[in-house]
Amino acid sequence: MTSSSDQRPLVNRTGHALTSGVWMGAGYLLQGLMTVGSVAVLARVLSPEEFGLVSAAMLAINFSRVLSEGAIAPAIVQHPRLRDEHIQTAFTLSLGVSVLLFMLLWLGAPTIAALLKAPSLVLVLRVLACLQPIAGLGVIADSLLRRELRFRTIANVRIVSYGVGYGGVGIVAALAGAREWALVAANATQAILTTALLLRARSHSKRLGVDWPAARELLSFGGGFVLARIGNYAAGDGDNMVVAKWLGLSALGLYDRAYQLMVAPAMLLGQVMDEILFASLARIQDDRSLVAAAYRRCIVGVAFVMLPLTAVAWTLAPEIVYVVLGPAWSGVTTPFRILALGTLFRTSYKISDSLTRALGAMYRRAWRQWAYAAFVIGGAIIGQHWGLAGVAWAVLLALAVNVLLQAHLVMKLVPFTWSDLLAAHGPALLTASFVGLPAFTTALLLREVLQLPPLGVLSGTLAAVIALLAAVFAFWRRRFLGQDGTWLVAQIIEFSRKPLRRMQTSANGVQ
């Protein structure tokens, strides 16, 4: 139930949060569209094994980034009294750790390749490792932009770097016959351009030096972040390690594409919510009732988007894979369909994770991340006996467990109960049921009876779903959205009207 006491303070912050969310959301949406476009081209030129080889190398690269950014970046964002000594020390530590990790990756490449049973991985990993110090140069600028809630700038950086990297260099290199090196070139271009744009957008002292009291503050502040992020990394990439080691690089290429298709909507909404909420909730962390109200409304909004989307993705999995990746990637369909069932889980736990980070419950968060990782890796090892489908089911189970663990921690930090959590999902479950069955029936009719091509089935079913959702908003908004959902929609509508009012006022002034 939404009380007036928690509604008034939230309204005061809604404009800023929506502004940040719109820019981050627009950035992720545009990047998502570019991702779909570039993957659609690359998947028709490159083989699953070539994708798998670079994905295997990125397992090591991503882990090194967790170590180089884990403690420093969140501490810069959240530190209540940031000084110049903190920034200089953080830059020095970030760059130093990045150089050290580059050397370790270079020397350890043969061992990593042997562990993953991929001898061709050595050279690819060593080339990608050269990007580690370059990425380290931009960590502090990125953190300062987040601290200042300059999400529009971050979104622009991501759009440009990804567009040039994958949409430009990657596709051109692939069409020229560069094979897996096209993906390496795309990664390198994206990393270099990201760092350059971040440093241009947010200047800071580049002097090297360590103020040891400041270093102790930063490391003690961010130590729990490192533990949690290592656990989160193991959970996020542990299944890929299992697939690479036991099922091979071709299987990893297929599985990684299925995983990325599933992650795309979760990244679009969940990552935006995660980045906005962490910075915003950290500012109101002393008012736990206000934090609980914000959390509840975010859960309502995310569930309303993700549950109907899950129903549509499960129904249209064959067509989505065919249209995006092409006919050579039909092996992606089954794992994608299974993983798509966890889209809500992946987005919801990001919201819970943002809250626990903002409230400083880092060590209680960390052991839950490690438990999640254990479920992913242990389940994937068992599931790989049944191929990619077995791994996908194991990951889905682990996601469900993680959602419950994170929600349990939230309930220890703010006044929120299991019944509140169930009630927050009620409107979305009703909407998903209302949309899901007609979507399934429409797809079955178009696919089996009319025998339309995949693009026709996809377009026709999506048109039917959009029509149903329009009817929900037009005629049954309160019944389907509930009180919190209606409030969110009203805030979004009001926010969208402000630019029009400013334009009208400006036009009247000219007249």
Phi, psi and omega per residue, in radians:
M1 nan 2.344 -3.117
T2 -1.617 2.078 -3.141
S3 -1.633 2.704 3.117
S4 -1.153 -0.461 -3.120
S5 -1.164 -0.584 3.122
D6 -1.632 -0.204 -3.103
Q7 -1.380 -0.691 -3.063
R8 -1.122 -0.836 3.130
P9 -1.104 -0.629 -3.122
L10 -1.134 -0.665 -3.121
V11 -1.047 -0.658 -3.118
N12 -1.078 -0.474 -3.095
R13 -1.769 -0.110 -3.030
T14 -1.137 -0.711 -3.108
G15 -1.031 -0.831 -3.137
H16 -1.142 -0.755 -3.134
A17 -1.113 -0.728 3.127
L18 -1.161 -0.680 3.103
T19 -1.047 -0.841 3.110
S20 -1.076 -0.766 -3.117
G21 -1.109 -0.678 3.132
V22 -1.096 -0.788 -3.114
W23 -1.191 -0.774 3.106
M24 -1.138 -0.728 3.139
G25 -1.107 -0.748 3.107
A26 -1.099 -0.682 3.115
G27 -1.110 -0.820 3.132
Y28 -1.177 -0.640 3.126
L29 -1.114 -0.816 3.132
L30 -1.129 -0.721 3.085
Q31 -1.116 -0.665 3.101
G32 -1.094 -0.742 3.101
L33 -1.126 -0.706 3.088
M34 -1.151 -0.635 3.101
T35 -1.086 -0.829 3.127
V36 -1.044 -0.771 -3.133
G37 -1.122 -0.804 -3.117
S38 -1.211 -0.696 3.109
V39 -1.143 -0.663 3.113
A40 -1.040 -0.634 3.097
V41 -1.350 -0.870 -3.061
L42 -1.097 -0.660 -3.119
A43 -1.165 -0.383 3.112
R44 -1.557 -0.103 3.136
V45 -1.967 -0.682 -3.081
L46 -1.743 2.734 -3.117
S47 -1.612 2.819 3.046
P48 -0.974 -0.636 -3.135
E49 -1.144 -0.657 3.121
E50 -1.195 -0.710 3.014
F51 -1.079 -0.750 -3.107
G52 -1.108 -0.643 -3.138
L53 -1.093 -0.814 3.139
V54 -1.232 -0.632 3.084
S55 -1.078 -0.676 3.107
A56 -1.132 -0.722 3.097
A57 -1.108 -0.658 -3.119
M58 -1.195 -0.341 3.049
L59 -1.036 -0.788 3.131
A60 -1.273 -0.689 -3.133
I61 -1.111 -0.768 -3.134
N62 -1.103 -0.658 3.118
F63 -1.145 -0.701 3.123
S64 -1.123 -0.589 3.119
R65 -1.232 -0.600 3.058
V66 -1.042 -0.770 -3.121
L67 -1.212 -0.652 -3.078
S68 -1.346 -0.497 -3.078
E69 -1.857 -0.279 -2.903
G70 -0.951 -0.874 -3.069
A71 -1.570 -0.665 -2.969
I72 -1.300 -0.893 -3.023
A73 -1.048 -0.874 3.131
P74 -1.117 -0.579 3.137
A75 -1.146 -0.655 3.090
I76 -1.124 -0.715 -3.127
V77 -1.147 -0.725 -2.915
Q78 -1.780 -0.249 -3.058
H79 -1.028 2.222 -3.039
P80 -1.244 -0.430 -3.082
R81 -2.340 1.241 -3.079
L82 -1.301 2.292 3.140
R83 -2.112 2.972 3.138
D84 -1.056 -0.605 3.130
E85 -1.107 -0.619 3.096
H86 -1.123 -0.774 -3.088
I87 -1.142 -0.814 3.140
Q88 -1.093 -0.771 3.137
T89 -1.127 -0.755 -3.134
A90 -1.098 -0.725 3.125
F91 -1.103 -0.755 3.138
T92 -1.112 -0.810 -3.135
L93 -1.135 -0.740 -3.125
S94 -1.078 -0.804 -3.136
L95 -1.176 -0.735 -3.141
G96 -1.096 -0.788 3.119
V97 -1.127 -0.655 3.134
S98 -1.109 -0.740 3.104
V99 -1.135 -0.739 3.112
L100 -1.071 -0.753 3.141
L101 -1.168 -0.624 3.055
F102 -1.017 -0.801 -3.131
M103 -1.137 -0.707 3.124
L104 -1.133 -0.712 3.114
L105 -1.134 -0.735 -3.137
W106 -1.075 -0.836 -3.110
L107 -1.253 -0.570 -3.066
G108 -1.572 -0.013 -3.094
A109 -0.974 -0.783 3.118
P110 -1.080 -0.657 3.131
T111 -1.170 -0.764 3.118
I112 -1.082 -0.741 3.122
A113 -1.089 -0.677 3.129
A114 -1.184 -0.699 3.132
L115 -1.097 -0.647 -3.127
L116 -1.596 0.047 3.125
K117 0.989 0.791 -3.109
A118 -2.410 1.412 -3.089
P119 -1.037 -0.497 -3.141
S120 -1.270 -0.061 -3.088
L121 -1.326 -0.415 -2.952
V122 -0.989 -0.952 -3.064
L123 -1.166 -0.725 3.124
V124 -1.051 -0.771 -3.125
L125 -1.142 -0.703 -3.127
R126 -1.156 -0.667 3.103
V127 -1.158 -0.798 3.133
L128 -1.155 -0.521 3.120
A129 -1.107 -0.477 3.123
C130 -1.099 -0.332 -3.134
L131 -1.392 -0.243 -3.049
Q132 -1.063 -0.870 3.100
P133 -1.100 -0.579 3.118
I134 -1.123 -0.785 3.098
A135 -1.110 -0.629 -3.141
G136 -1.079 -0.492 3.124
L137 -1.153 -0.461 -3.051
G138 -1.748 -0.019 -3.042
V139 -1.083 -0.794 -3.058
I140 -1.240 -0.694 3.083
A141 -1.051 -0.745 3.098
D142 -1.078 -0.760 -3.125
S143 -1.139 -0.689 3.121
L144 -1.159 -0.659 3.073
L145 -1.097 -0.699 3.110
R146 -1.170 -0.712 3.131
R147 -1.053 -0.642 -3.123
E148 -1.542 0.099 3.130
L149 1.010 0.609 3.129
R150 -1.591 1.096 -3.039
F151 -1.293 -0.409 3.067
R152 -1.083 -0.753 3.126
T153 -1.117 -0.779 3.133
I154 -1.064 -0.731 3.133
A155 -1.078 -0.748 3.134
N156 -1.107 -0.708 3.109
V157 -1.060 -0.786 -3.122
R158 -1.125 -0.735 -3.123
I159 -1.082 -0.870 -3.084
V160 -1.136 -0.824 -3.071
S161 -1.146 -0.716 3.124
Y162 -1.222 -0.734 -3.129
G163 -1.054 -0.784 3.126
V164 -1.240 -0.734 -3.078
G165 -1.152 -1.048 -3.080
Y166 -1.554 -0.799 -3.099
G167 -1.200 -0.444 3.141
G168 -1.849 -1.357 -3.036
V169 -1.052 -0.805 -3.086
G170 -1.062 -0.833 -3.105
I171 -1.174 -0.762 3.132
V172 -1.064 -0.782 -3.137
A173 -1.133 -0.688 3.127
A174 -1.128 -0.771 3.126
L175 -1.149 -0.444 3.111
A176 -1.435 -0.035 3.094
G177 1.617 0.377 -3.089
A178 -1.349 -0.156 3.111
R179 0.983 -2.299 -3.063
E180 -1.110 -0.395 -3.136
W181 -1.219 -0.310 3.023
A182 -1.120 -0.725 3.110
L183 -1.223 -0.631 3.071
V184 -1.102 -0.782 3.122
A185 -1.101 -0.668 3.112
A186 -1.117 -0.789 3.102
N187 -1.072 -0.761 -3.115
A188 -1.119 -0.795 3.130
T189 -1.074 -0.773 -3.139
Q190 -1.078 -0.782 -3.102
A191 -1.141 -0.800 -3.117
I192 -1.125 -0.788 -3.109
L193 -1.189 -0.670 3.104
T194 -1.035 -0.845 -3.138
T195 -1.090 -0.776 -3.131
A196 -1.073 -0.760 -3.114
L197 -1.230 -0.649 3.100
L198 -1.113 -0.785 -3.130
L199 -1.154 -0.563 3.088
R200 -1.265 -0.647 -3.082
A201 -1.303 -0.577 -3.096
R202 -2.401 1.661 3.138
S203 -1.342 2.622 3.047
H204 -2.750 2.978 -3.119
S205 -1.087 2.297 3.091
K206 -1.790 0.165 3.113
R207 -1.138 2.484 3.126
L208 -1.694 2.357 3.129
G209 2.906 2.610 -3.087
V210 -2.085 2.097 2.965
D211 -1.610 1.907 -2.944
W212 -1.126 -0.676 3.027
P213 -1.052 -0.717 3.103
A214 -1.146 -0.679 3.119
A215 -1.090 -0.740 3.128
R216 -1.104 -0.711 3.098
E217 -1.049 -0.834 -3.098
L218 -1.114 -0.795 -3.062
L219 -1.245 -0.650 3.087
S220 -1.210 -0.596 3.127
F221 -1.180 -0.696 -3.041
G222 -1.800 0.061 -3.100
G223 -1.025 -0.742 3.119
G224 -1.138 -0.544 3.091
F225 -1.074 -0.715 -3.110
V226 -1.093 -0.838 3.138
L227 -1.026 -0.780 -3.125
A228 -1.174 -0.691 -3.100
R229 -1.230 -0.583 3.056
I230 -1.132 -0.744 3.069
G231 -1.100 -0.703 3.124
N232 -1.151 -0.667 3.077
Y233 -1.095 -0.819 -3.139
A234 -1.051 -0.645 3.111
A235 -1.238 -0.682 -3.085
G236 -1.324 -0.572 -3.067
D237 -2.036 -0.068 -3.126
G238 -1.060 -0.684 3.117
D239 -1.148 -0.618 3.083
N240 -1.132 -0.675 3.086
M241 -1.062 -0.775 -3.136
V242 -1.096 -0.798 -3.137
V243 -1.086 -0.772 -3.129
A244 -1.097 -0.746 -3.059
K245 -1.283 -0.735 -3.003
W246 -1.757 -0.484 -3.062
L247 -1.935 -0.250 3.042
G248 1.737 2.946 -3.057
L249 -1.199 -0.629 3.112
S250 -1.100 -0.753 3.100
A251 -1.119 -0.667 3.104
L252 -1.109 -0.699 3.093
G253 -1.043 -0.755 3.105
L254 -1.159 -0.831 -3.085
Y255 -1.124 -0.717 -3.118
D256 -1.129 -0.658 3.076
R257 -1.133 -0.743 3.099
A258 -1.062 -0.746 -3.120
Y259 -1.136 -0.743 -3.127
Q260 -1.164 -0.628 3.067
L261 -1.111 -0.680 3.122
M262 -1.219 -0.700 -3.065
V263 -1.252 -0.445 -3.027
A264 -0.893 -0.949 3.129
P265 -1.186 -0.592 3.113
A266 -1.145 -0.674 3.105
M267 -1.156 -0.741 -3.097
L268 -1.022 -0.831 -3.102
L269 -1.651 -0.830 -3.054
G270 -1.128 -0.739 -3.122
Q271 -1.208 -0.652 3.066
V272 -1.063 -0.856 3.137
M273 -1.059 -0.724 -3.104
D274 -1.074 -0.844 -3.058
E275 -1.257 -0.666 3.113
I276 -1.227 -0.813 -3.057
L277 -1.126 -0.727 -3.107
F278 -1.006 -0.840 -3.137
A279 -1.211 -0.664 -3.069
S280 -1.322 -0.794 -3.107
L281 -1.199 -0.505 3.095
A282 -1.055 -0.455 -3.111
R283 -1.438 -0.319 -3.120
I284 -2.102 0.393 -2.984
Q285 -1.107 -0.347 -3.127
D286 -1.353 -0.326 3.133
D287 -1.788 1.574 -3.012
R288 -1.197 -0.544 3.087
S289 -1.149 -0.696 3.103
L290 -1.149 -0.714 3.094
V291 -1.086 -0.741 3.135
A292 -1.090 -0.706 3.129
A293 -1.128 -0.745 3.107
A294 -1.108 -0.724 3.128
Y295 -1.080 -0.793 -3.127
R296 -1.053 -0.784 -3.106
R297 -1.175 -0.624 3.083
C298 -1.140 -0.720 3.113
I299 -1.073 -0.760 3.123
V300 -1.048 -0.852 -3.106
G301 -1.110 -0.758 -3.129
V302 -1.148 -0.771 -3.138
A303 -1.099 -0.672 -3.123
F304 -1.131 -0.559 3.103
V305 -1.422 -0.802 -2.930
M306 -1.382 -0.616 -3.108
L307 -1.167 -0.832 3.030
P308 -1.076 -0.641 3.121
L309 -1.110 -0.670 3.094
T310 -1.067 -0.785 3.130
A311 -1.054 -0.724 -3.132
V312 -1.214 -0.752 -3.122
A313 -1.105 -0.725 3.123
W314 -1.109 -0.729 -3.116
T315 -1.169 -0.725 -3.003
L316 -1.781 0.300 -3.091
A317 -0.916 -0.836 -3.131
P318 -1.050 -0.708 -3.114
E319 -1.249 -0.684 3.122
I320 -1.065 -0.810 -3.137
V321 -1.104 -0.764 -3.106
Y322 -1.126 -0.795 -3.072
V323 -1.234 -0.738 -3.066
V324 -1.376 -0.805 -3.002
L325 -1.784 -0.482 -3.124
G326 1.821 2.954 -3.048
P327 -1.165 -0.383 -3.109
A328 -1.281 -0.148 -3.032
W329 -1.947 0.507 -3.114
S330 -1.077 -0.399 3.102
G331 -1.154 -0.200 3.121
V332 -1.382 -0.385 -2.945
T333 -1.025 -0.886 -3.071
T334 -1.121 -0.897 3.103
P335 -1.092 -0.602 3.107
F336 -1.120 -0.756 -3.129
R337 -1.077 -0.706 3.126
I338 -1.194 -0.848 -3.111
L339 -1.121 -0.527 3.140
A340 -1.082 -0.464 3.103
L341 -1.128 -0.327 -3.124
G342 -1.741 0.236 -3.109
T343 -1.037 -0.779 3.115
L344 -1.119 -0.733 3.141
F345 -0.999 -0.801 -3.083
R346 -1.126 -0.670 -3.132
T347 -1.306 -0.721 -3.090
S348 -1.127 -0.716 -3.094
Y349 -1.224 -0.421 3.061
K350 -1.153 -0.637 3.110
I351 -1.164 -0.811 3.096
S352 -1.061 -0.701 -3.126
D353 -1.123 -0.690 3.100
S354 -1.066 -0.747 -3.124
L355 -1.117 -0.818 -3.096
T356 -1.161 -0.613 3.081
R357 -1.186 -0.753 -3.112
A358 -1.115 -0.546 -3.133
L359 -1.587 0.036 3.020
G360 1.371 0.301 -3.134
A361 -1.512 1.015 -2.936
M362 -1.243 -0.726 -3.047
Y363 -1.345 -0.601 3.038
R364 -1.185 -0.551 3.057
R365 -1.225 -0.651 -3.027
A366 -1.098 -0.789 -3.082
W367 -1.184 -0.494 3.067
R368 -1.202 -0.651 3.077
Q369 -1.116 -0.673 3.120
W370 -1.203 -0.642 3.069
A371 -1.121 -0.733 3.083
Y372 -1.031 -0.794 3.131
A373 -1.066 -0.699 3.134
A374 -1.104 -0.700 3.102
F375 -1.126 -0.724 -3.125
V376 -1.129 -0.921 -3.049
I377 -1.206 -0.825 3.123
G378 -1.076 -0.759 3.125
G379 -1.145 -0.683 3.140
A380 -1.158 -0.667 3.111
I381 -1.088 -0.720 3.088
I382 -1.230 -0.783 -3.050
G383 -1.183 -0.448 -3.090
Q384 -1.109 -0.296 3.052
H385 -1.139 -0.371 3.100
W386 -1.869 0.337 3.073
G387 1.386 -2.805 -3.088
L388 -1.125 -0.574 3.110
A389 -1.109 -0.702 3.114
G390 -1.113 -0.718 3.093
V391 -1.118 -0.735 -3.129
A392 -1.092 -0.753 3.101
W393 -1.099 -0.679 3.122
A394 -1.110 -0.733 3.127
V395 -1.156 -0.681 3.106
L396 -1.066 -0.769 3.098
L397 -1.090 -0.759 3.137
A398 -1.095 -0.681 3.089
L399 -1.062 -0.750 3.134
A400 -1.096 -0.750 3.112
V401 -1.094 -0.731 -3.117
N402 -1.117 -0.689 3.099
V403 -1.027 -0.762 -3.138
L404 -1.168 -0.713 3.124
L405 -1.116 -0.763 -3.129
Q406 -1.195 -0.699 3.112
A407 -1.115 -0.663 3.108
H408 -1.067 -0.704 3.104
L409 -1.164 -0.723 3.099
V410 -0.980 -0.749 -3.100
M411 -1.182 -0.355 3.051
K412 -1.445 -0.286 -3.058
L413 -1.780 -0.556 -3.088
V414 -2.343 2.812 3.119
P415 -1.268 1.505 -3.099
F416 -2.570 2.409 -3.032
T417 -2.137 2.983 3.092
W418 -1.102 -0.636 3.111
S419 -1.166 -0.620 3.050
D420 -1.083 -0.707 -3.131
L421 -1.132 -0.780 3.116
L422 -1.114 -0.749 -3.135
A423 -1.106 -0.601 -3.138
A424 -1.139 -0.471 -3.135
H425 -1.595 -0.160 -3.072
G426 -0.991 -0.938 -3.131
P427 -1.028 -0.670 -3.118
A428 -1.201 -0.660 3.091
L429 -1.095 -0.711 3.104
L430 -1.092 -0.781 -3.135
T431 -1.147 -0.738 3.134
A432 -1.085 -0.673 3.095
S433 -1.154 -0.705 -3.130
F434 -1.139 -0.588 -3.095
V435 -1.593 -0.677 -2.971
G436 -1.100 -0.833 -3.096
L437 -1.127 -0.823 3.059
P438 -1.066 -0.626 3.118
A439 -1.111 -0.772 3.128
F440 -1.099 -0.769 -3.133
T441 -1.120 -0.758 3.134
T442 -1.104 -0.799 -3.140
A443 -1.088 -0.715 3.132
L444 -1.109 -0.727 3.127
L445 -1.115 -0.828 -3.108
L446 -1.199 -0.609 -3.064
R447 -1.400 -0.823 -2.986
E448 -1.674 -0.660 -3.062
V449 -1.539 -0.971 -3.125
L450 -1.423 -0.307 3.097
Q451 0.929 0.830 3.080
L452 -1.287 2.727 3.043
P453 -1.161 2.856 -3.075
P454 -0.920 -0.726 -3.137
L455 -1.129 -0.621 3.094
G456 -1.171 -0.737 3.096
V457 -1.099 -0.785 -3.131
L458 -1.085 -0.841 -3.099
S459 -1.150 -0.786 -3.116
G460 -1.123 -0.745 -3.139
T461 -1.184 -0.746 3.116
L462 -1.100 -0.646 3.096
A463 -1.091 -0.723 3.111
A464 -1.129 -0.726 3.137
V465 -1.121 -0.771 3.135
I466 -1.081 -0.694 3.112
A467 -1.105 -0.722 3.121
L468 -1.138 -0.763 3.131
L469 -1.140 -0.624 3.077
A470 -1.097 -0.676 3.099
A471 -1.138 -0.685 3.106
V472 -1.032 -0.849 -3.110
F473 -1.190 -0.590 -3.054
A474 -1.371 -0.685 -2.953
F475 -2.044 -0.504 -3.029
W476 -2.254 0.671 -3.023
R477 -1.036 -0.883 -3.068
R478 -1.142 -0.678 -3.120
R479 -1.145 -0.709 -3.067
F480 -1.525 -0.558 -3.078
L481 -1.555 -0.501 -3.057
G482 1.327 -3.123 -3.050
Q483 -1.186 -0.835 -3.125
D484 -1.182 -0.703 3.115
G485 -1.108 -0.717 3.097
T486 -1.103 -0.714 3.101
W487 -1.067 -0.777 -3.140
L488 -1.083 -0.789 3.139
V489 -1.089 -0.724 3.125
A490 -1.078 -0.708 3.123
Q491 -1.139 -0.719 3.135
I492 -1.141 -0.754 3.120
I493 -1.089 -0.782 3.131
E494 -1.090 -0.726 3.122
F495 -1.088 -0.715 -3.098
S496 -1.228 -0.398 -3.132
R497 -1.389 -0.377 -3.056
K498 -1.063 -0.796 3.098
P499 -1.057 -0.633 3.119
L500 -1.141 -0.685 3.112
R501 -1.134 -0.716 3.131
R502 -1.113 -0.703 3.114
M503 -1.120 -0.708 -3.134
Q504 -1.169 -0.735 3.114
T505 -1.090 -0.737 3.126
S506 -1.111 -0.718 3.133
A507 -1.132 -0.715 3.116
N508 -1.120 -0.626 3.128
G509 -1.149 -0.653 3.122
V510 -1.152 -0.693 3.129
Q511 -1.169 nan nan
